[in-house]
Amino acid sequence: YKLKPNKTQLIDLNKWLGTCRFLYNIALEYRIKLYEIWNKTISKFDLIKELVDVKKVEGFEWIKEVPSQTLQAVIERLDNSYQRFFKLGSGFPEFAKKSKFKSFLIKQGVEIYGNCVRLPKIGLIKFFNSRPIESKIKTATIRKEADGWYISLVFEGETKELEPIEKEIGVDVGLKHFLVTSDNEKIENPRTYRKQEKKLAKYQRKIARTKKGSNNRKKLVTKLSRLHQKIKNVRNDFLNKVSSKLINENQVIVVEDLQIKNLVKKPKSQPNESGTGFKPNKAKAKAGLNKSILDAGWGTFCNMLNYKSKWYGRTFVKVSPQYTSTDCSTNKCGFRLEELTLKIREWQCPKCLVTHDRDVNASINILKKWSSGGTSEAKHK
């Protein structure tokens, strides 16, 4: 929901955001120094306890203006970054920049009154009540975007499952077509980022020529941010519509278990035979391919299918992507091509002489893998 704060409320929201970012950074610095000097770590619970003392420090009384549970959520946010670093191998937590730290969490005290939302210590803020809220609000996330402030609500509720239907479908995602189904349905790739790429580059060149801190630079940065937001919104709208369509029309949706991080890795440089340089690794072409893969939003699309299948009583399955394009999908054929480049969009099976559309053939094989029980661990019923 988009908020419509007045000038006073706008100042308060910016103060709260700045306070949360400040707390995040000093908590991170405290944990780093504690380990460097004393070789000790501190838990999030101990950090939360120390918040009481921080509020009493002279010159830091303004921290009290933010609700205590919102401050606790900042410490939990930092701890989650540490957990991802240690358990998942993500990057070490970095200090939050003003341009990156854009949201804070409110855990309680959020209430809706018509077209207004009540926030603790701020009061009633007008907002665009675009859809009704019929259950109790659990938490609220306030986010600052290029075109204003938004509130995301988490509330208790029940989702009615859809009527079961007897239809299973295999889905092959791609770049030429966003997806191709085993029913030979093809959905075009909107290429949301690619369509705006020239305009983005134009703004970036203009920004590079302006003086840092100038009003002209700030205006251009705002325009660039709004364009990025538009790209994100258009992409998410497309992904939501396509995923909802598949959920409504099919009982079982089967996709490939693609490792997006591996697909977009940069090619490694290899020294040439003389040792004076490097072999050509087609890094420029790979960079363009990576950009198109990220623009398509395959990972977000699969996440949407996953949670919507849980909501509406559907089955979402991921299978291994091996040989889905190179195996002949004709029943009882079993032929497998040794090599199939991305440029080849159709091929004829030399055994059964059937001509296959590369993507349709892959989607049929994806569905067959699930039917034969070849699922990966990422499965939901």
C-alpha positions in Angstrom: 0.0 0.0 0.0 1.3 3.5 -0.8 1.4 6.0 2.0 0.4 9.6 1.8 2.2 11.3 4.7 2.0 15.0 5.5 5.2 17.1 5.9 5.5 16.4 9.6 5.0 12.6 9.2 7.5 12.6 6.3 10.1 14.1 8.5 9.4 11.5 11.2 9.6 8.6 8.7 13.0 9.8 7.5 14.2 10.2 11.0 13.2 6.7 11.9 14.9 5.3 8.8 18.0 7.2 9.6 18.0 6.0 13.2 17.6 2.4 12.2 20.5 2.7 9.7 22.7 4.4 12.4 21.9 1.6 14.9 22.6 -1.1 12.3 26.0 0.4 11.6 27.1 0.9 15.2 26.0 -2.6 16.1 28.0 -4.0 13.2 31.1 -1.9 14.2 30.7 -3.1 17.8 30.6 -6.8 16.7 33.6 -6.3 14.5 35.7 -4.5 17.1 34.7 -7.0 19.8 36.0 -9.8 17.7 39.2 -8.0 16.5 40.3 -6.8 20.0 38.9 -9.5 22.4 38.3 -12.4 19.9 34.8 -12.6 21.3 31.3 -12.7 19.7 28.0 -11.3 21.0 24.6 -12.7 20.4 21.6 -10.7 19.2 20.0 -11.1 22.6 22.9 -9.5 24.4 22.9 -6.7 21.9 19.2 -6.1 22.4 19.8 -5.9 26.2 22.4 -3.2 25.6 20.0 -1.1 23.7 18.6 0.1 27.0 22.0 1.6 28.0 22.5 3.1 24.5 19.3 5.1 24.9 20.7 6.6 28.2 23.9 7.9 26.6 24.1 11.7 26.5 23.6 12.9 23.0 21.8 9.8 21.8 18.4 10.4 23.4 16.8 10.8 19.9 17.0 7.0 19.6 14.1 6.8 22.0 11.8 8.3 19.3 11.7 5.0 17.5 9.7 2.2 19.0 11.8 -0.3 21.0 10.6 -3.3 19.0 11.6 -1.6 15.7 15.1 -1.1 17.1 15.2 -4.8 18.2 14.2 -5.7 14.6 17.3 -3.9 13.4 19.6 -6.0 15.6 17.8 -9.1 14.3 18.3 -8.0 10.8 22.0 -7.7 11.4 22.1 -11.1 13.0 20.4 -12.6 10.0 23.2 -11.2 7.8 25.7 -12.9 10.1 23.8 -16.2 9.9 23.7 -16.1 6.1 27.5 -15.4 6.1 28.3 -18.4 8.4 25.7 -20.9 7.2 25.1 -20.1 3.6 28.4 -18.6 2.5 27.0 -15.2 1.7 29.2 -12.1 1.8 30.2 -10.6 5.2 27.8 -8.0 6.5 28.6 -4.5 5.2 27.9 -1.1 6.6 24.5 0.2 5.5 24.6 3.0 3.0 21.9 5.6 2.9 21.1 4.6 -0.7 20.7 0.9 0.2 19.0 1.0 3.7 15.4 1.7 2.7 13.1 0.0 5.2 12.3 -0.7 8.8 9.9 -3.1 10.6 7.1 -2.3 13.0 6.1 -5.4 15.1 2.9 -4.2 16.8 0.5 -1.3 17.2 -0.4 -0.9 13.5 -4.1 -0.5 13.0 -6.3 0.4 10.0 -9.1 3.0 10.1 -10.7 3.4 6.7 -8.2 5.1 4.5 -5.7 5.7 7.3 -3.2 3.5 9.1 -2.1 4.2 12.6 1.6 3.8 13.4 2.9 4.0 16.9 4.4 7.4 17.9 3.4 8.9 14.6 -0.4 8.6 14.5 -2.8 8.3 11.6 -1.3 8.4 8.1 -3.4 8.4 5.0 -2.8 5.6 2.5 -4.2 4.1 -0.7 -6.4 1.3 0.6 -6.3 -0.7 -2.6 -7.7 -3.9 -1.1 -9.5 -4.8 2.1 -7.8 -6.2 5.2 -10.1 -8.6 7.0 -7.9 -10.0 9.7 -5.5 -9.0 12.4 -2.2 -7.3 11.4 0.9 -9.0 12.7 3.7 -6.8 11.4 4.3 -3.9 9.0 7.3 -3.0 6.9 7.7 0.6 6.0 9.8 1.1 2.8 11.1 4.2 1.1 10.9 4.0 -2.7 11.8 6.4 -5.5 8.2 7.7 -5.8 7.3 7.8 -2.1 6.7 5.6 1.0 5.0 2.2 1.1 3.7 -0.1 3.8 3.7 -3.9 3.5 1.4 -5.7 5.9 1.7 -9.2 7.2 -1.7 -10.4 8.6 -3.3 -13.6 9.7 -5.7 -15.1 7.2 -6.8 -18.3 5.4 -6.5 -18.9 1.7 -9.2 -20.9 0.1 -7.8 -23.8 -2.0 -8.8 -24.1 -5.6 -10.8 -27.0 -6.9 -8.6 -30.0 -7.9 -8.2 -30.5 -11.6 -6.6 -33.4 -13.6 -4.0 -31.5 -15.5 -0.2 -31.7 -15.3 2.2 -29.5 -17.1 5.9 -29.2 -17.8 7.4 -25.7 -18.1 10.7 -24.8 -19.8 11.9 -21.2 -19.1 14.1 -19.4 -21.6 15.2 -16.2 -23.1 13.6 -16.2 -26.6 10.3 -17.2 -25.0 9.9 -16.6 -21.3 8.4 -20.0 -21.0 7.2 -22.9 -23.2 4.8 -25.5 -21.8 4.4 -29.2 -22.7 1.1 -28.2 -24.2 3.0 -26.1 -26.8 2.0 -22.8 -25.3 4.6 -20.1 -25.7 4.7 -16.9 -23.7 6.9 -14.1 -25.0 9.8 -12.7 -22.9 8.9 -9.1 -22.1 12.6 -8.1 -21.6 11.7 -5.3 -19.2 15.3 -4.2 -18.5 16.5 -4.5 -22.1 13.7 -2.2 -23.4 14.8 0.5 -21.0 18.6 -0.1 -21.2 19.3 2.9 -23.5 17.3 5.2 -21.3 19.1 4.0 -18.2 22.5 4.5 -19.9 21.5 8.0 -20.9 20.6 8.9 -17.3 23.9 7.3 -16.0 26.0 9.4 -18.5 24.2 12.6 -17.4 24.8 11.8 -13.7 28.5 11.1 -14.4 28.9 14.6 -15.8 27.2 16.4 -12.9 28.9 17.6 -9.7 28.5 15.4 -6.6 26.1 16.9 -4.1 24.5 19.3 -6.7 20.7 19.6 -7.1 20.9 18.6 -10.7 22.6 15.4 -9.7 20.0 14.6 -7.1 17.2 15.2 -9.6 18.8 12.8 -12.1 19.4 10.2 -9.5 15.7 10.4 -8.5 14.8 9.9 -12.2 17.1 7.0 -12.5 15.7 5.4 -9.4 12.1 5.8 -10.6 13.0 4.2 -13.9 14.6 1.2 -12.0 11.4 1.0 -9.9 9.2 1.0 -13.0 11.3 -1.9 -14.5 10.9 -3.9 -11.3 7.2 -3.2 -11.0 6.5 -4.2 -14.7 8.6 -7.4 -14.3 6.8 -8.4 -11.0 3.4 -7.7 -12.5 4.2 -9.9 -15.5 5.6 -12.7 -13.3 2.6 -12.6 -11.0 0.1 -12.8 -13.9 1.9 -15.7 -15.6 2.4 -17.7 -12.3 -1.3 -17.2 -11.3 -2.4 -18.4 -14.8 -0.3 -21.6 -14.4 -1.6 -22.2 -10.9 -5.3 -21.7 -11.9 -5.1 -23.9 -14.9 -2.9 -26.8 -13.7 -2.8 -29.2 -10.7 0.9 -30.0 -11.1 3.5 -27.6 -12.4 7.0 -29.1 -13.1 10.1 -26.9 -13.8 13.8 -27.4 -14.0 15.9 -27.0 -10.9 18.1 -24.3 -12.3 21.0 -22.9 -10.3 20.8 -19.3 -11.3 24.0 -18.3 -9.4 26.0 -20.8 -11.4 24.4 -19.8 -14.7 25.4 -16.2 -14.3 29.0 -16.7 -13.2 31.7 -14.9 -15.0 34.0 -17.0 -17.2 37.5 -17.5 -15.7 40.5 -16.1 -17.4 43.1 -18.7 -18.6 46.7 -17.8 -19.6 47.7 -18.5 -23.2 50.5 -20.9 -24.1 53.2 -18.3 -24.2 52.2 -17.0 -20.7 52.2 -13.4 -21.9 48.5 -12.9 -22.0 45.1 -14.7 -21.7 43.0 -16.9 -24.0 39.8 -15.4 -25.4 37.0 -16.4 -23.0 34.0 -14.5 -24.6 33.5 -12.6 -21.4 31.6 -9.8 -23.2 29.1 -12.2 -24.8 28.7 -14.0 -21.4 28.0 -10.7 -19.7 25.2 -10.0 -22.1 23.7 -13.5 -21.6 23.9 -13.0 -17.8 22.1 -9.7 -18.0 19.3 -11.3 -20.0 19.0 -14.2 -17.6 18.7 -11.8 -14.6 16.2 -9.7 -16.6 14.0 -12.7 -17.1 13.5 -13.2 -13.4 13.4 -17.0 -13.4 14.2 -17.3 -9.7 11.4 -14.9 -8.6 9.0 -16.7 -10.9 9.8 -20.1 -9.3 9.4 -18.6 -5.9 6.0 -17.3 -6.8 4.9 -20.7 -8.1 6.2 -22.3 -4.9 4.2 -20.1 -2.4 1.1 -19.9 -4.6 1.0 -23.7 -4.9 1.0 -23.9 -1.1 -1.8 -21.3 -0.9 -4.1 -22.9 -3.5 -3.5 -26.7 -3.0 -1.4 -27.3 -6.1 1.8 -29.3 -6.6 5.0 -27.5 -7.6 8.0 -29.7 -8.5 11.6 -29.1 -9.5 13.4 -31.8 -11.5 17.0 -32.1 -12.7 17.7 -30.1 -15.9 20.1 -32.7 -17.3 19.3 -33.8 -20.9 15.9 -32.2 -21.1 16.7 -30.6 -24.4 18.9 -33.3 -25.9 16.6 -36.3 -25.2 14.0 -37.2 -27.8 10.6 -36.8 -26.2 8.9 -39.3 -28.5 7.5 -42.3 -26.6 9.8 -45.4 -26.6 12.5 -43.7 -28.7 15.2 -43.0 -26.1 17.6 -41.2 -28.4 20.0 -38.6 -26.9 21.9 -36.0 -28.9 25.6 -35.7 -27.9 25.6 -31.9 -28.4 23.0 -29.1 -28.9 24.1 -25.5 -29.0 21.9 -22.6 -28.0 21.7 -21.5 -31.7 19.9 -24.6 -32.7 16.1 -24.2 -32.1 14.9 -27.3 -33.9 16.4 -30.7 -34.5 15.3 -34.0 -36.1 15.7 -37.2 -34.2 17.8 -39.6 -36.5 16.2 -42.6 -34.9 12.4 -41.9 -35.1 12.7 -39.0 -37.7 10.5 -36.7 -35.6 11.4 -33.0 -35.8 11.4 -31.3 -32.4 11.1 -27.7 -31.3 13.9 -27.4 -28.8 11.8 -25.8 -26.0 8.7 -27.9 -26.5 10.8 -31.0 -26.4 12.4 -29.9 -23.2 9.1 -29.1 -21.5 7.7 -32.5 -22.4 10.9 -34.2 -21.0 10.6 -32.1 -17.8 7.1 -33.4 -17.2 8.2 -37.0 -18.0 10.9 -36.7 -15.4 8.4 -36.0 -12.7 6.0 -38.7 -14.0 8.9 -41.2 -13.7 9.8 -40.1 -10.2 13.0 -38.2 -11.1 12.4 -35.2 -8.8 15.0 -33.2 -7.0 14.8 -32.4 -3.3 13.0 -29.1 -4.0 9.4 -30.5 -4.1 6.2 -29.3 -2.7 2.8 -31.1 -2.5 
